[in-house]
Amino acid sequence: MTCPKCQTAMNHHADKLVEPATDAERTYVDPQLGGVVKRTHTCPACGDVEFELAPPPAQP
Amino acid sequence: MTNRPLYLPVLLGTVRQGRASVHAARFVTTQLAARAGVETELIDIAQLPLRIDDAGEATKDPALSATLTRADGLVIVSPEYNHSFPGLLKHVLDGYLKEYIHKAVGVVGVSAGTFGSARGIQDLLPVLRELGLVTIFWDVNVGPVSKVFGEGGELLDAALVPRTGKFLSELIWMARTLRHGRESIPLE
């Protein structure tokens, strides 16, 4: 992910499993994990923090 | 590795009139500001717009979000009310999530009694973990607060200085370590 504030490549350092809060988030539910995974990214240049929804696993 | 100073704000977690915790919050802010390579400020939840018409991230204050995003860690100064921490502190903490993840936190507990909010801190720790914060294992227990600070905030117990010094040293180490991890070490 690219930092929206300074365009530096961000570091993905954490995943947080949450309940989906919106219809859009429900399309990202990972049924095996039981929720939506929010990837946490931090910018090494400016320290900004951003969430990104992990795509659900491909269905067979 | 970044050369930015560490930014470690102090969150005063009570809005009560006559709160003695403000003396502890000012004291730890001053001690923290004296550390090399560290910037800090006192965030008083009594000065925040505390929305009570919704919950969680729906109540997020953009200014506090920016402050917490910039932060490399937090000091929470919390009194003990009825064997726990203040409800409004929980309300404020619950309004944010991404701002906290993999950042250091230490707790200064304040009480009128002897134990310096040991019970309030125990209640707070699982909340901090769920928010993604990383707790240090040195606390500062201020109690009985009337024997540690005078009514005007003057320090009465000199032992608080070295105890707070140990607490801050661990917090700064953890904040530096976690910043390196957040910025440089991929999860997978």
gemmi code that builds the backbone of each chain (N, CA, C; Angstrom):
import gemmi

chains = {
    "A": [
        ("MET", (0.848, -1.187, 0.000), (0.000, 0.000, 0.000), (0.892, 1.248, 0.000)),
        ("THR", (0.457, 2.267, -0.729), (1.213, 3.521, -0.793), (0.601, 4.544, 0.167)),
        ("CYS", (1.465, 5.247, 0.880), (0.985, 6.238, 1.850), (0.203, 7.342, 1.123)),
        ("PRO", (-1.042, 7.589, 1.528), (-1.824, 8.634, 0.865), (-1.319, 10.050, 1.163)),
        ("LYS", (-0.461, 10.168, 2.178), (0.021, 11.505, 2.546), (1.353, 11.852, 1.903)),
        ("CYS", (2.265, 10.843, 1.757), (3.593, 11.184, 1.234), (4.056, 10.250, 0.121)),
        ("GLN", (3.183, 9.316, -0.260), (3.444, 8.423, -1.412), (4.575, 7.426, -1.181)),
        ("THR", (4.977, 7.220, 0.062), (6.001, 6.220, 0.377), (5.342, 4.837, 0.516)),
        ("ALA", (6.080, 3.785, 0.193), (5.558, 2.434, 0.387), (5.392, 2.159, 1.885)),
        ("MET", (4.191, 1.714, 2.284), (3.904, 1.477, 3.697), (4.230, 0.033, 4.067)),
        ("ASN", (4.409, -0.198, 5.381), (4.699, -1.539, 5.882), (3.449, -2.154, 6.497)),
        ("HIS", (3.083, -3.341, 6.022), (1.940, -4.086, 6.570), (2.438, -4.869, 7.784)),
        ("HIS", (1.994, -4.464, 8.993), (2.554, -5.079, 10.205), (1.524, -5.730, 11.107)),
        ("ALA", (0.230, -5.618, 10.783), (-0.765, -6.233, 11.670), (-2.041, -6.515, 10.898)),
        ("ASP", (-2.752, -7.556, 11.339), (-4.096, -7.855, 10.837), (-5.051, -7.847, 12.024)),
        ("LYS", (-6.197, -7.216, 11.840), (-7.201, -7.171, 12.911), (-8.503, -7.756, 12.379)),
        ("LEU", (-9.005, -8.778, 13.068), (-10.267, -9.405, 12.672), (-11.412, -8.659, 13.345)),
        ("VAL", (-12.357, -8.166, 12.536), (-13.500, -7.410, 13.085), (-14.792, -7.908, 12.451)),
        ("GLU", (-15.879, -7.586, 13.115), (-17.201, -7.833, 12.530), (-17.425, -6.820, 11.420)),
        ("PRO", (-18.012, -7.230, 10.293), (-18.284, -6.244, 9.233), (-19.317, -5.228, 9.713)),
        ("ALA", (-19.061, -3.957, 9.405), (-19.937, -2.899, 9.890), (-20.868, -2.356, 8.808)),
        ("THR", (-20.579, -2.640, 7.548), (-21.392, -2.111, 6.453), (-21.635, -3.215, 5.435)),
        ("ASP", (-22.580, -2.958, 4.525), (-22.840, -3.938, 3.458), (-21.580, -4.147, 2.614)),
        ("ALA", (-20.854, -3.065, 2.370), (-19.633, -3.193, 1.573), (-18.625, -4.094, 2.284)),
        ("GLU", (-18.501, -3.934, 3.596), (-17.541, -4.764, 4.338), (-17.978, -6.232, 4.361)),
        ("ARG", (-19.287, -6.486, 4.316), (-19.762, -7.888, 4.364), (-19.282, -8.679, 3.150)),
        ("THR", (-19.005, -7.988, 2.061), (-18.508, -8.701, 0.873), (-17.054, -9.135, 1.055)),
        ("TYR", (-16.415, -8.666, 2.115), (-15.013, -9.017, 2.378), (-14.876, -10.078, 3.475)),
        ("VAL", (-15.983, -10.611, 3.976), (-15.904, -11.565, 5.088), (-15.155, -12.822, 4.664)),
        ("ASP", (-14.220, -13.223, 5.515), (-13.522, -14.492, 5.330), (-14.251, -15.520, 6.188)),
        ("PRO", (-14.963, -16.460, 5.577), (-15.776, -17.383, 6.379), (-14.942, -18.285, 7.284)),
        ("GLN", (-13.726, -18.563, 6.894), (-12.897, -19.420, 7.747), (-12.433, -18.693, 9.006)),
        ("LEU", (-12.186, -17.392, 8.875), (-11.747, -16.620, 10.039), (-12.929, -16.032, 10.803)),
        ("GLY", (-14.079, -15.935, 10.139), (-15.286, -15.475, 10.827), (-15.425, -13.977, 10.905)),
        ("GLY", (-14.874, -13.250, 9.968), (-15.028, -11.798, 9.987), (-14.231, -11.158, 8.869)),
        ("VAL", (-14.073, -9.867, 9.001), (-13.315, -9.089, 8.030), (-11.925, -8.835, 8.593)),
        ("VAL", (-10.910, -9.014, 7.753), (-9.543, -8.739, 8.201), (-9.147, -7.339, 7.736)),
        ("LYS", (-8.821, -6.490, 8.718), (-8.311, -5.158, 8.390), (-6.791, -5.195, 8.500)),
        ("ARG", (-6.136, -4.990, 7.370), (-4.674, -4.932, 7.361), (-4.224, -3.553, 7.818)),
        ("THR", (-3.278, -3.517, 8.741), (-2.765, -2.248, 9.253), (-1.412, -1.958, 8.613)),
        ("HIS", (-1.293, -0.778, 8.038), (-0.059, -0.358, 7.377), (0.450, 0.923, 8.040)),
        ("THR", (1.765, 1.008, 8.220), (2.379, 2.229, 8.748), (3.415, 2.750, 7.757)),
        ("CYS", (3.446, 4.062, 7.594), (4.394, 4.698, 6.681), (5.731, 4.947, 7.392)),
        ("PRO", (6.830, 4.435, 6.863), (8.133, 4.660, 7.506), (8.636, 6.085, 7.371)),
        ("ALA", (8.053, 6.849, 6.462), (8.530, 8.220, 6.265), (7.791, 9.218, 7.151)),
        ("CYS", (6.461, 9.133, 7.178), (5.704, 10.156, 7.921), (4.934, 9.586, 9.104)),
        ("GLY", (4.902, 8.251, 9.256), (4.236, 7.654, 10.404), (2.735, 7.489, 10.242)),
        ("ASP", (2.188, 7.824, 9.085), (0.749, 7.677, 8.894), (0.351, 6.200, 9.034)),
        ("VAL", (-0.886, 5.984, 9.459), (-1.410, 4.628, 9.640), (-2.684, 4.503, 8.818)),
        ("GLU", (-2.796, 3.401, 8.079), (-3.987, 3.186, 7.260), (-4.456, 1.746, 7.382)),
        ("PHE", (-5.780, 1.575, 7.348), (-6.391, 0.256, 7.247), (-6.670, -0.061, 5.785)),
        ("GLU", (-6.620, -1.351, 5.472), (-7.010, -1.826, 4.142), (-7.726, -3.163, 4.359)),
        ("LEU", (-8.882, -3.333, 3.736), (-9.604, -4.592, 3.882), (-8.908, -5.678, 3.066)),
        ("ALA", (-8.660, -6.808, 3.720), (-8.072, -7.934, 2.992), (-9.149, -8.574, 2.128)),
        ("PRO", (-8.838, -8.923, 0.888), (-9.851, -9.579, 0.056), (-10.183, -10.953, 0.624)),
        ("PRO", (-11.427, -11.392, 0.487), (-11.774, -12.728, 0.980), (-11.075, -13.786, 0.144)),
        ("PRO", (-10.858, -14.992, 0.701), (-10.195, -16.040, -0.072), (-11.056, -16.440, -1.268)),
        ("ALA", (-10.389, -16.854, -2.337), (-11.119, -17.275, -3.543), (-11.978, -18.496, -3.232)),
        ("GLN", (-13.185, -18.507, -3.758), (-14.086, -19.640, -3.548), (-13.726, -20.769, -4.525)),
        ("PRO", (-13.857, -22.029, -4.086), (-13.539, -23.152, -4.987), (-14.584, -23.260, -6.114)),
    ],
    "B": [
        ("MET", (16.123, 3.799, 9.399), (15.243, 4.090, 10.529), (14.982, 5.598, 10.603)),
        ("THR", (13.766, 5.959, 10.941), (13.381, 7.349, 10.971), (14.091, 8.125, 12.086)),
        ("ASN", (14.282, 9.414, 11.852), (14.917, 10.265, 12.861), (13.913, 11.155, 13.577)),
        ("ARG", (12.634, 10.977, 13.277), (11.640, 11.805, 13.956), (11.712, 11.573, 15.466)),
        ("PRO", (11.502, 12.617, 16.281), (11.413, 12.379, 17.726), (10.239, 11.459, 18.031)),
        ("LEU", (10.357, 10.717, 19.104), (9.197, 9.951, 19.567), (8.144, 10.927, 20.061)),
        ("TYR", (6.897, 10.623, 19.750), (5.798, 11.465, 20.238), (4.942, 10.609, 21.162)),
        ("LEU", (4.929, 10.972, 22.437), (4.270, 10.174, 23.475), (3.328, 11.052, 24.296)),
        ("PRO", (2.119, 11.281, 23.812), (1.193, 12.123, 24.573), (0.694, 11.435, 25.843)),
        ("VAL", (0.238, 12.253, 26.767), (-0.303, 11.793, 28.050), (-1.808, 12.046, 28.037)),
        ("LEU", (-2.590, 10.995, 28.256), (-4.046, 11.099, 28.214), (-4.581, 11.092, 29.645)),
        ("LEU", (-5.181, 12.195, 30.043), (-5.797, 12.293, 31.374), (-7.232, 11.794, 31.270)),
        ("GLY", (-7.534, 10.699, 31.968), (-8.765, 9.964, 31.702), (-9.906, 10.205, 32.659)),
        ("THR", (-10.074, 11.419, 33.137), (-11.207, 11.712, 34.007), (-11.676, 13.136, 33.750)),
        ("VAL", (-12.983, 13.344, 33.926), (-13.531, 14.695, 33.741), (-14.073, 15.258, 35.054)),
        ("ARG", (-13.899, 14.530, 36.141), (-14.521, 14.951, 37.403), (-14.010, 16.299, 37.891)),
        ("GLN", (-14.913, 17.067, 38.507), (-14.522, 18.306, 39.161), (-13.592, 17.970, 40.331)),
        ("GLY", (-12.542, 18.759, 40.508), (-11.650, 18.567, 41.638), (-10.750, 17.353, 41.530)),
        ("ARG", (-10.631, 16.795, 40.339), (-9.834, 15.568, 40.131), (-8.366, 15.797, 40.527)),
        ("ALA", (-7.857, 14.925, 41.366), (-6.449, 15.023, 41.755), (-5.544, 14.391, 40.709)),
        ("SER", (-6.116, 13.608, 39.815), (-5.300, 12.957, 38.776), (-4.610, 13.970, 37.875)),
        ("VAL", (-5.142, 15.185, 37.802), (-4.511, 16.183, 36.940), (-3.091, 16.488, 37.419)),
        ("HIS", (-2.850, 16.386, 38.730), (-1.495, 16.642, 39.241), (-0.529, 15.562, 38.726)),
        ("ALA", (-0.987, 14.322, 38.760), (-0.138, 13.224, 38.256), (0.089, 13.380, 36.753)),
        ("ALA", (-0.942, 13.790, 36.037), (-0.807, 13.945, 34.580), (0.192, 15.049, 34.240)),
        ("ARG", (0.100, 16.148, 34.946), (1.061, 17.240, 34.698), (2.472, 16.819, 35.082)),
        ("PHE", (2.584, 16.093, 36.175), (3.905, 15.650, 36.615), (4.552, 14.733, 35.572)),
        ("VAL", (3.815, 13.737, 35.101), (4.418, 12.784, 34.164), (4.682, 13.461, 32.814)),
        ("THR", (3.855, 14.417, 32.435), (4.105, 15.156, 31.191), (5.418, 15.932, 31.289)),
        ("THR", (5.645, 16.551, 32.423), (6.892, 17.297, 32.632), (8.101, 16.372, 32.611)),
        ("GLN", (7.975, 15.233, 33.275), (9.084, 14.263, 33.296), (9.377, 13.734, 31.892)),
        ("LEU", (8.332, 13.501, 31.142), (8.485, 12.976, 29.778), (9.097, 14.032, 28.857)),
        ("ALA", (8.680, 15.257, 29.015), (9.191, 16.335, 28.166), (10.684, 16.560, 28.379)),
        ("ALA", (11.188, 16.159, 29.541), (12.611, 16.340, 29.840), (13.486, 15.271, 29.193)),
        ("ARG", (12.868, 14.221, 28.631), (13.646, 13.157, 28.000), (14.107, 13.593, 26.608)),
        ("ALA", (15.348, 13.276, 26.290), (15.892, 13.613, 24.973), (15.178, 12.826, 23.884)),
        ("GLY", (14.895, 13.501, 22.781), (14.312, 12.813, 21.637), (12.850, 12.467, 21.788)),
        ("VAL", (12.191, 13.095, 22.754), (10.775, 12.805, 23.007), (9.975, 14.097, 22.983)),
        ("GLU", (8.840, 14.051, 22.298), (7.864, 15.151, 22.362), (6.605, 14.621, 23.018)),
        ("THR", (5.938, 15.495, 23.754), (4.727, 15.069, 24.449), (3.768, 16.234, 24.585)),
        ("GLU", (2.566, 15.932, 24.978), (1.597, 16.946, 25.366), (0.545, 16.268, 26.221)),
        ("LEU", (-0.153, 17.061, 27.002), (-1.215, 16.542, 27.855), (-2.539, 16.659, 27.120)),
        ("ILE", (-3.207, 15.524, 26.958), (-4.547, 15.500, 26.359), (-5.540, 15.243, 27.486)),
        ("ASP", (-6.392, 16.211, 27.732), (-7.361, 16.134, 28.821), (-8.712, 15.748, 28.221)),
        ("ILE", (-9.256, 14.588, 28.596), (-10.516, 14.183, 27.960), (-11.656, 15.136, 28.307)),
        ("ALA", (-11.470, 15.938, 29.349), (-12.498, 16.936, 29.670), (-12.553, 18.039, 28.616)),
        ("GLN", (-11.506, 18.149, 27.807), (-11.460, 19.180, 26.771), (-11.885, 18.633, 25.409)),
        ("LEU", (-12.242, 17.370, 25.340), (-12.613, 16.756, 24.060), (-14.118, 16.846, 23.843)),
        ("PRO", (-14.546, 16.898, 22.566), (-15.979, 16.792, 22.296), (-16.420, 15.342, 22.511)),
        ("LEU", (-17.105, 15.075, 23.598), (-17.473, 13.705, 23.950), (-18.890, 13.409, 23.466)),
        ("ARG", (-18.983, 12.917, 22.258), (-20.301, 12.551, 21.710), (-20.846, 11.332, 22.442)),
        ("ILE", (-22.099, 11.430, 22.838), (-22.721, 10.267, 23.494), (-23.968, 9.827, 22.731)),
        ("ASP", (-24.067, 10.233, 21.450), (-25.222, 9.839, 20.638), (-24.883, 8.660, 19.723)),
        ("ASP", (-23.707, 8.074, 19.920), (-23.332, 6.892, 19.139), (-22.196, 6.208, 19.895)),
        ("ALA", (-21.589, 5.227, 19.265), (-20.553, 4.471, 19.972), (-19.432, 4.109, 19.018)),
        ("GLY", (-18.310, 3.692, 19.599), (-17.187, 3.208, 18.803), (-16.637, 4.281, 17.883)),
        ("GLU", (-16.191, 3.845, 16.696), (-15.509, 4.774, 15.803), (-16.451, 5.835, 15.219)),
        ("ALA", (-17.757, 5.652, 15.395), (-18.707, 6.680, 14.953), (-18.545, 7.970, 15.750)),
        ("THR", (-17.916, 7.889, 16.915), (-17.741, 9.077, 17.756), (-16.352, 9.694, 17.589)),
        ("LYS", (-15.618, 9.251, 16.591), (-14.219, 9.686, 16.434), (-14.100, 11.196, 16.242)),
        ("ASP", (-13.171, 11.812, 16.957), (-12.861, 13.237, 16.802), (-11.654, 13.358, 15.863)),
        ("PRO", (-11.792, 14.065, 14.734), (-10.687, 14.105, 13.759), (-9.372, 14.626, 14.339)),
        ("ALA", (-9.454, 15.607, 15.222), (-8.220, 16.169, 15.790), (-7.519, 15.147, 16.681)),
        ("LEU", (-8.289, 14.452, 17.511), (-7.664, 13.444, 18.370), (-7.170, 12.271, 17.532)),
        ("SER", (-7.893, 11.937, 16.470), (-7.431, 10.867, 15.577), (-6.053, 11.209, 15.005)),
        ("ALA", (-5.876, 12.446, 14.576), (-4.578, 12.858, 14.025), (-3.486, 12.798, 15.094)),
        ("THR", (-3.827, 13.201, 16.294), (-2.850, 13.170, 17.390), (-2.447, 11.735, 17.712)),
        ("LEU", (-3.427, 10.843, 17.778), (-3.127, 9.447, 18.103), (-2.389, 8.751, 16.967)),
        ("THR", (-2.691, 9.133, 15.728), (-1.972, 8.559, 14.593), (-0.498, 8.945, 14.657)),
        ("ARG", (-0.240, 10.192, 14.997), (1.152, 10.655, 15.106), (1.878, 9.980, 16.274)),
        ("ALA", (1.143, 9.601, 17.299), (1.756, 9.093, 18.527), (2.485, 7.780, 18.288)),
        ("ASP", (3.605, 7.606, 18.992), (4.332, 6.336, 19.014), (3.966, 5.527, 20.246)),
        ("GLY", (3.213, 6.118, 21.129), (2.793, 5.440, 22.342), (1.991, 6.409, 23.175)),
        ("LEU", (1.473, 5.903, 24.281), (0.610, 6.714, 25.137), (0.949, 6.473, 26.602)),
        ("VAL", (0.770, 7.519, 27.393), (0.665, 7.345, 28.833), (-0.786, 7.637, 29.186)),
        ("ILE", (-1.434, 6.714, 29.872), (-2.798, 6.946, 30.331), (-2.757, 7.176, 31.838)),
        ("VAL", (-3.290, 8.318, 32.255), (-3.394, 8.625, 33.676), (-4.848, 8.416, 34.075)),
        ("SER", (-5.062, 7.446, 34.941), (-6.437, 7.059, 35.252), (-6.644, 6.908, 36.751)),
        ("PRO", (-7.683, 7.543, 37.268), (-8.057, 7.269, 38.654), (-8.827, 5.964, 38.744)),
        ("GLU", (-9.024, 5.514, 39.980), (-9.857, 4.329, 40.204), (-11.198, 4.789, 40.748)),
        ("TYR", (-12.267, 4.424, 40.028), (-13.620, 4.722, 40.483), (-14.353, 3.394, 40.667)),
        ("ASN", (-14.776, 3.101, 41.870), (-15.522, 1.861, 42.150), (-14.800, 0.617, 41.622)),
        ("HIS", (-13.521, 0.530, 41.940), (-12.681, -0.625, 41.595), (-12.428, -0.760, 40.091)),
        ("SER", (-12.620, 0.292, 39.314), (-12.333, 0.213, 37.889), (-11.851, 1.584, 37.415)),
        ("PHE", (-11.787, 1.742, 36.101), (-11.360, 3.020, 35.533), (-12.599, 3.786, 35.059)),
        ("PRO", (-12.496, 5.084, 34.789), (-13.682, 5.884, 34.469), (-14.364, 5.454, 33.166)),
        ("GLY", (-15.688, 5.467, 33.202), (-16.454, 5.104, 32.021), (-16.193, 6.016, 30.839)),
        ("LEU", (-15.985, 7.292, 31.090), (-15.733, 8.206, 29.969), (-14.368, 7.957, 29.334)),
        ("LEU", (-13.420, 7.445, 30.103), (-12.135, 7.054, 29.502), (-12.361, 5.905, 28.525)),
        ("LYS", (-13.173, 4.925, 28.903), (-13.492, 3.816, 28.008), (-14.181, 4.327, 26.747)),
        ("HIS", (-15.082, 5.270, 26.932), (-15.813, 5.828, 25.788), (-14.844, 6.493, 24.808)),
        ("VAL", (-13.892, 7.226, 25.331), (-12.901, 7.877, 24.454), (-12.038, 6.824, 23.768)),
        ("LEU", (-11.513, 5.880, 24.528), (-10.632, 4.857, 23.943), (-11.339, 4.087, 22.836)),
        ("ASP", (-12.614, 3.779, 23.022), (-13.358, 2.959, 22.059), (-13.594, 3.665, 20.722)),
        ("GLY", (-13.361, 4.950, 20.655), (-13.630, 5.680, 19.422), (-12.560, 5.533, 18.351)),
        ("TYR", (-11.492, 4.800, 18.658), (-10.341, 4.729, 17.742), (-9.839, 3.294, 17.694)),
        ("LEU", (-9.188, 2.936, 16.592), (-8.595, 1.599, 16.522), (-7.264, 1.617, 15.760)),
        ("LYS", (-7.315, 1.994, 14.485), (-6.071, 1.920, 13.706), (-4.984, 2.797, 14.312)),
        ("GLU", (-5.424, 3.842, 15.035), (-4.481, 4.792, 15.630), (-3.593, 4.154, 16.701)),
        ("TYR", (-4.055, 3.008, 17.269), (-3.346, 2.417, 18.405), (-2.428, 1.246, 18.045)),
        ("ILE", (-2.618, 0.636, 16.898), (-2.119, -0.733, 16.699), (-0.590, -0.810, 16.711)),
        ("HIS", (-0.104, -1.683, 17.575), (1.322, -1.925, 17.792), (2.047, -0.668, 18.290)),
        ("LYS", (1.387, 0.044, 19.193), (2.022, 1.188, 19.854), (2.093, 0.913, 21.362)),
        ("ALA", (3.073, 1.509, 21.996), (3.315, 1.253, 23.420), (2.355, 2.057, 24.291)),
        ("VAL", (2.009, 1.474, 25.435), (1.179, 2.205, 26.399), (1.615, 1.844, 27.812)),
        ("GLY", (1.617, 2.862, 28.656), (1.860, 2.675, 30.080), (0.780, 3.393, 30.860)),
        ("VAL", (0.511, 2.902, 32.070), (-0.601, 3.437, 32.851), (-0.104, 3.999, 34.177)),
        ("VAL", (-0.560, 5.208, 34.476), (-0.351, 5.829, 35.779), (-1.696, 5.779, 36.499)),
        ("GLY", (-1.751, 5.023, 37.581), (-2.990, 4.894, 38.342), (-2.983, 5.820, 39.548)),
        ("VAL", (-4.140, 6.420, 39.804), (-4.257, 7.391, 40.891), (-5.456, 7.007, 41.756)),
        ("SER", (-5.253, 7.022, 43.082), (-6.402, 6.742, 43.945), (-6.268, 7.500, 45.258)),
        ("ALA", (-7.415, 7.662, 45.897), (-7.426, 8.275, 47.220), (-6.885, 7.313, 48.256)),
        ("GLY", (-6.979, 6.023, 47.982), (-6.505, 5.000, 48.906), (-5.077, 4.579, 48.620)),
        ("THR", (-4.672, 3.535, 49.303), (-3.273, 3.135, 49.329), (-2.766, 2.517, 48.034)),
        ("PHE", (-3.632, 1.833, 47.281), (-3.149, 0.961, 46.215), (-2.878, 1.659, 44.889)),
        ("GLY", (-3.143, 2.938, 44.789), (-2.789, 3.673, 43.575), (-3.449, 3.130, 42.330)),
        ("SER", (-4.735, 2.802, 42.444), (-5.529, 2.336, 41.300), (-5.036, 1.006, 40.733)),
        ("ALA", (-4.495, 0.154, 41.585), (-4.069, -1.173, 41.099), (-5.242, -1.926, 40.473)),
        ("ARG", (-6.416, -1.803, 41.058), (-7.587, -2.513, 40.510), (-8.061, -1.859, 39.216)),
        ("GLY", (-7.997, -0.539, 39.163), (-8.381, 0.140, 37.923), (-7.454, -0.234, 36.775)),
        ("ILE", (-6.171, -0.334, 37.065), (-5.203, -0.715, 36.029), (-5.480, -2.137, 35.556)),
        ("GLN", (-5.771, -3.055, 36.485), (-6.058, -4.436, 36.082), (-7.252, -4.509, 35.140)),
        ("ASP", (-8.252, -3.675, 35.378), (-9.420, -3.640, 34.482), (-9.070, -3.037, 33.127)),
        ("LEU", (-8.156, -2.102, 33.116), (-7.824, -1.391, 31.880), (-6.960, -2.231, 30.934)),
        ("LEU", (-6.117, -3.096, 31.488), (-5.153, -3.817, 30.650), (-5.797, -4.632, 29.521)),
        ("PRO", (-6.847, -5.435, 29.771), (-7.419, -6.192, 28.642), (-8.055, -5.303, 27.586)),
        ("VAL", (-8.535, -4.151, 27.985), (-9.102, -3.203, 27.008), (-7.994, -2.697, 26.087)),
        ("LEU", (-6.859, -2.348, 26.670), (-5.744, -1.829, 25.878), (-5.244, -2.884, 24.900)),
        ("ARG", (-5.191, -4.126, 25.344), (-4.748, -5.212, 24.461), (-5.695, -5.360, 23.289)),
        ("GLU", (-7.006, -5.314, 23.534), (-7.977, -5.484, 22.457), (-7.877, -4.349, 21.440)),
        ("LEU", (-7.445, -3.189, 21.891), (-7.291, -2.048, 20.985), (-6.008, -2.143, 20.164)),
        ("GLY", (-5.164, -3.110, 20.460), (-3.929, -3.269, 19.694), (-2.728, -2.602, 20.316)),
        ("LEU", (-2.938, -1.959, 21.465), (-1.810, -1.348, 22.166), (-0.965, -2.417, 22.850)),
        ("VAL", (0.298, -2.113, 23.074), (1.224, -3.055, 23.714), (1.607, -2.477, 25.069)),
        ("THR", (1.200, -3.158, 26.128), (1.416, -2.613, 27.470), (2.829, -2.915, 27.968)),
        ("ILE", (3.379, -1.968, 28.693), (4.629, -2.223, 29.404), (4.273, -2.813, 30.765)),
        ("PHE", (5.267, -3.361, 31.473), (4.894, -3.980, 32.752), (5.332, -3.169, 33.965)),
        ("TRP", (5.765, -1.944, 33.748), (6.009, -1.038, 34.866), (4.841, -0.062, 34.925)),
        ("ASP", (4.139, -0.016, 36.044), (3.073, 0.967, 36.254), (3.585, 2.031, 37.217)),
        ("VAL", (2.879, 3.138, 37.261), (3.087, 4.107, 38.335), (1.803, 4.133, 39.152)),
        ("ASN", (1.930, 3.845, 40.443), (0.774, 3.848, 41.334), (0.873, 5.043, 42.270)),
        ("VAL", (-0.072, 5.950, 42.147), (-0.075, 7.175, 42.940), (-1.185, 7.062, 43.983)),
        ("GLY", (-0.796, 6.738, 45.211), (-1.804, 6.629, 46.244), (-1.172, 6.451, 47.615)),
        ("PRO", (-1.821, 7.020, 48.608), (-2.945, 7.949, 48.540), (-2.490, 9.259, 47.882)),
        ("VAL", (-3.253, 9.725, 46.935), (-2.815, 10.883, 46.144), (-2.600, 12.112, 47.026)),
        ("SER", (-3.322, 12.209, 48.134), (-3.172, 13.376, 49.021), (-1.811, 13.388, 49.717)),
        ("LYS", (-1.126, 12.222, 49.728), (0.213, 12.179, 50.325), (1.312, 12.314, 49.267)),
        ("VAL", (0.915, 12.284, 48.018), (1.897, 12.386, 46.925), (1.921, 13.798, 46.338)),
        ("PHE", (0.740, 14.409, 46.250), (0.647, 15.784, 45.741), (-0.131, 16.650, 46.726)),
        ("GLY", (0.307, 17.900, 46.878), (-0.452, 18.861, 47.651), (-1.647, 19.351, 46.845)),
        ("GLU", (-2.478, 20.154, 47.464), (-3.699, 20.618, 46.787), (-3.391, 21.448, 45.553)),
        ("GLY", (-2.250, 22.108, 45.550), (-1.869, 22.900, 44.393), (-1.041, 22.118, 43.378)),
        ("GLY", (-0.843, 20.845, 43.621), (-0.098, 20.008, 42.699), (1.367, 19.863, 43.031)),
        ("GLU", (1.804, 20.466, 44.123), (3.218, 20.339, 44.480), (3.526, 18.906, 44.917)),
        ("LEU", (4.703, 18.436, 44.515), (5.092, 17.052, 44.805), (5.498, 16.929, 46.272)),
        ("LEU", (4.855, 15.993, 46.978), (5.158, 15.764, 48.387), (6.005, 14.515, 48.605)),
        ("ASP", (5.983, 13.607, 47.642), (6.683, 12.328, 47.787), (7.767, 12.222, 46.716)),
        ("ALA", (9.008, 12.453, 47.115), (10.117, 12.481, 46.153), (10.342, 11.134, 45.483)),
        ("ALA", (9.858, 10.056, 46.082), (10.059, 8.725, 45.495), (9.324, 8.573, 44.167)),
        ("LEU", (8.367, 9.455, 43.910), (7.647, 9.356, 42.631), (8.575, 9.640, 41.453)),
        ("VAL", (9.608, 10.419, 41.673), (10.516, 10.766, 40.565), (11.251, 9.532, 40.033)),
        ("PRO", (11.951, 8.762, 40.867), (12.617, 7.569, 40.315), (11.642, 6.505, 39.839)),
        ("ARG", (10.489, 6.379, 40.484), (9.511, 5.378, 40.027), (9.000, 5.737, 38.632)),
        ("THR", (8.741, 7.016, 38.440), (8.283, 7.466, 37.121), (9.415, 7.352, 36.103)),
        ("GLY", (10.630, 7.571, 36.554), (11.772, 7.438, 35.646), (11.900, 6.040, 35.077)),
        ("LYS", (11.742, 5.026, 35.927), (11.786, 3.643, 35.457), (10.656, 3.367, 34.469)),
        ("PHE", (9.480, 3.845, 34.806), (8.298, 3.672, 33.947), (8.543, 4.286, 32.572)),
        ("LEU", (9.057, 5.496, 32.557), (9.264, 6.175, 31.274), (10.382, 5.531, 30.459)),
        ("SER", (11.397, 5.051, 31.138), (12.482, 4.387, 30.395), (11.955, 3.167, 29.657)),
        ("GLU", (11.114, 2.382, 30.321), (10.571, 1.206, 29.645), (9.620, 1.618, 28.521)),
        ("LEU", (8.811, 2.628, 28.786), (7.863, 3.076, 27.751), (8.604, 3.563, 26.500)),
        ("ILE", (9.661, 4.323, 26.695), (10.423, 4.857, 25.555), (11.092, 3.720, 24.790)),
        ("TRP", (11.648, 2.749, 25.516), (12.261, 1.586, 24.849), (11.224, 0.860, 24.011)),
        ("MET", (10.068, 0.616, 24.603), (9.021, -0.114, 23.882), (8.530, 0.691, 22.685)),
        ("ALA", (8.393, 1.993, 22.854), (7.907, 2.833, 21.752), (8.902, 2.842, 20.597)),
        ("ARG", (10.188, 2.901, 20.919), (11.220, 2.869, 19.867), (11.205, 1.529, 19.140)),
        ("THR", (11.123, 0.469, 19.918), (11.150, -0.886, 19.348), (9.948, -1.116, 18.445)),
        ("LEU", (8.787, -0.721, 18.920), (7.574, -0.933, 18.135), (7.524, -0.028, 16.913)),
        ("ARG", (8.074, 1.165, 17.017), (8.109, 2.011, 15.821), (8.947, 1.336, 14.728)),
        ("HIS", (10.085, 0.798, 15.126), (10.923, 0.091, 14.155), (10.131, -1.053, 13.526)),
        ("GLY", (9.411, -1.792, 14.339), (8.627, -2.902, 13.809), (7.508, -2.438, 12.903)),
        ("ARG", (6.785, -1.420, 13.312), (5.660, -0.936, 12.494), (6.138, -0.448, 11.137)),
        ("GLU", (7.284, 0.200, 11.162), (7.739, 0.857, 9.927), (8.596, -0.045, 9.033)),
        ("SER", (9.186, -1.082, 9.618), (10.227, -1.807, 8.878), (10.071, -3.311, 8.804)),
        ("ILE", (9.303, -3.915, 9.697), (9.251, -5.384, 9.726), (7.883, -5.846, 9.230)),
        ("PRO", (7.844, -6.504, 8.076), (6.553, -6.958, 7.554), (5.952, -8.077, 8.396)),
        ("LEU", (4.643, -8.135, 8.419), (3.946, -9.178, 9.182), (4.277, -10.554, 8.637)),
        ("GLU", (4.320, -10.688, 7.318), (4.595, -11.991, 6.696), (5.565, -11.813, 5.532)),
    ],
}
model = gemmi.Model(1)
for chain_id, residues in chains.items():
    chain = gemmi.Chain(chain_id)
    for i, (resn, *xyz) in enumerate(residues, 1):
        res = gemmi.Residue()
        res.name, res.seqid = resn, gemmi.SeqId(i, " ")
        for name, pos in zip(("N", "CA", "C"), xyz):
            atom = gemmi.Atom()
            atom.name, atom.element = name, gemmi.Element(name[0])
            atom.pos, atom.b_iso = gemmi.Position(*pos), 0.0
            res.add_atom(atom)
        chain.add_residue(res)
    model.add_chain(chain)
structure = gemmi.Structure()
structure.add_model(model)
structure.setup_entities()
